[in-house]
Amino acid sequence: MTTYGKLTASLIAAWFVFALVASGLHLFSTGPNQPPLRFGLAVLTPLVLFLVWFAASPQFRQFAMNLNPAVLTVVQSWRILGFVFLALAAYGILPRLSALPAGWGDIIIGATAPLVGLTLANPGHRRSFIAWQLLGMADLVTAVTLNALAGVIDPHGVAASAMTVLPMSLIPTFGVPLFMILHVICIAQAARWRATEYFAIGQQLNPHSA
C-alpha cells in the first residue's frame, strides 16, 4: 500500500504541474463562439482515468478503500474559498449565472466539511454521510455545467473566460476533478459499511458459521 501511496502522490503532483503549465500556455482558452472542448477534457479526463484504474486494479481499489474517510472529507474544507466566485461576480469578471451557485455551493460544502468528517464518517451515520457527499458532487457538476453554458444561456452577458486562465483555471482543471474523486471514494467506502455490519451481525447470530 505504501507503493500506491507514493505513486498516487506523484501522479497528483504531475497532474497539478500539467494543469499549471497548460493554463500558462493558454491551452484551455477558447473563442467566444467555440465550445470549451479542451476545457471539458481537462475536467473529465482525470475522473475517467481514476474510475478505470479503480475498477481495473484490485490493489489500487484496496488502497483507496483504506484511506481515512474523515480526512478525505475534511480536505473539502478548501472549498470555502468559493467566496472568490462571489467577489469576481460582483466585479463583473465572472457571470453571476454560474459564479453565484458555484460560490455559495462551495462555501456551504467547505464550511460543513469539518463537521461532517468528524461526526458523520462512520457506519452509524452512513446515510447522512453519503447524502452530504452527493450534495458536494452536485455542487461541482452544477458549477462546471453552468460555467460551460453561461455563454449559451446569456450570450450578451459577462463571459466565463476568466475560468480558462490562471489562476482560476486550476479550479476546474485540478480542484474540481480532485474533489470529485474524493467524493467518489467516500461514497464507495460508505457503501461497504452496511455490508460489513451485516457480516458482523451474521457472525454473531451464527458463531459457528466460520
N, C-alpha and C positions, 0 to 999 in steps of 0.2 A: 504493500500500500504506500510505503514511503516513495517508491519509484513513481507511482502515479501522482502523488502529491507534487513532486518536483517537476514532472512532465507538465502537469496542469498549470502550475505557476509559470513555467517557461512559456507555454502557449498563450496564456493570458497576457504576459508581458509583450510577447511578439505581436499579438493582436492589437494591443494598445499602441505600440510603435507604428504598426502599419496604418492604423486609423489616423494617427497623428501626422505621419508623412503624407498619406494620401490626401488628407484635408489641406495640408500645407501646399500641396501641388494643385489644389482646386479640382481634384478628380471627381468630387461629388457635386460640383456646381452644374446647374442646368439652366437652359434658357427659359424665359417666361412662359413660352407656349409648349415646352417639352415635358413629357412625363419623367419623373425622377427615377429612372430605371436603375442607374448605378447607385443611387442613394438607397433605393429599396433593396438591392442586392447586398449592400453593406450591412443593412439591418437584419436581413433574413438568413444570410449565409452562415454566420456563426451559430445561430439557433439550430439550423438544419444539420450542420456538422455535429453539433453536440447530441442531437436526438439520434442520429445514425450511430454515433460512437456508443452512446448509452445503450441502444438496443442491440448492437452487434457484439459488444465486448462485455462478457460477464465480470471480468476483473475490474474494468473501469466502472461498471454499474455498481459493483460491491463497494468500491472506493467512494463513489458519490453517495450511496445509501448510508454509509457510515459517517458522513460528515454531520456535524452538530447542527440540527435544525434551528436551534435558538440563535446560534451565531449567524447562520445564513440569513435569518430573519432580521436580526439587529443591523446587519450590513445595509439593509434597505433604508436605514435612517438617513443615509446620504441624500435621499430624495426630498428631504425637507428643503433642500436648496431650490426646489421648484418655485420659490418666490422670485427667482430671477426671471422666469417667464412672465410673471405679473408685471415686473418692472419694465421689461422690454416691450410688453404690450402697451403699457401706459405711455411710453415714449414713442410709440408708433414704429418700432423696429420689427416687431412680430405681429401677425394678425391676431386680433382678440379671439376670433373664432376658434383657433387652435391653442393659443397661449393660455387663455383663462382656464379651460378644462384641464390642460396639462399641468398648469401651475398649481391649482387648488387640489387636484388629484394627488400630485406628488407630495404636497405639503401634508395632506391628511395621512397618506401611507407612511411618509417619513416620520411624522410625529407619533404615530401609533406603533411603529415597528419595535421600539424597545419594550413596550408593554406587552405586545403580542409574543415577542421572542422569549420574554422572561416568565410569562404566565400561561400562555396557550400552547406552547410547543411540547405537548405531552399527550398521551393517549386519552386522558380524561377530558380534554378539550379538542378532540380531533376535528369535529365538525366546524367549530368556530375557527380553528386554525386554518383549515382548508378554505373556508369561506373568505377569510382575510387574504389568503394567497391569491384566490381567484379575483378578488377586488383589485389587488395590486396588478395582476395581469391585465385586467380590463382597462385599468388606467393607462397602462403602457400602450395597449392596442389602440385605444381611443385617441391618445395623443399623437401617435405616428400616423394614424389614418386621417385625422383632421388636418394635420400638417401637410400631408401629401395632397389632400383635396381642397385645401384652402383657396388655391388659385382658381380652381374649377367652380367652387361654390360662389366665390366673390372675386371675379376676375379683375375688378377695378379697385379692390381693396389693397391693403398692405401685403406685399409679397413675403413668403416664408423663406426667402433666400438666405437670411441670416443663419438658418439652421444647417446650411451646407458648407459653411466656412468656419474656421477656428475662431473662438474656442467652442462655440455652440455645437459644431458638427460632431464633437466627441460624445455628446449625449446620445444621439440616435445611432451612431456607428459603433459605439463601445458600451456606453452605460445601459441603454435600453436592452440590447440582447443579453448582457451580463445579468441584469436584474431579472429578466425573464427566465433565464436558465436557473437562477437561484429559486425562483418561484416553482419551477417545474420539479426541481429536486425535492423541495419541501413537500410538495403535494404527493410525489411518489413515495416519500418516506411515510407521510401520514396515512396514505392508503394501505400501507403494510402494517400499521399499528393494530388495526382491527383483527387482521389475520393472526398476528402474534398473540393477541388477547384470547382469541378463540382457541388457539392451540394450547395456551396455558390452561384455560378452563377445561379443555378436553383431558389434559393430563391429570388435573385434579379430580375429575369425575371418574377417570379410569386409570389409576396409577399403574396398573399392570400392563397397559397397552404398549409401553415401550419395552 
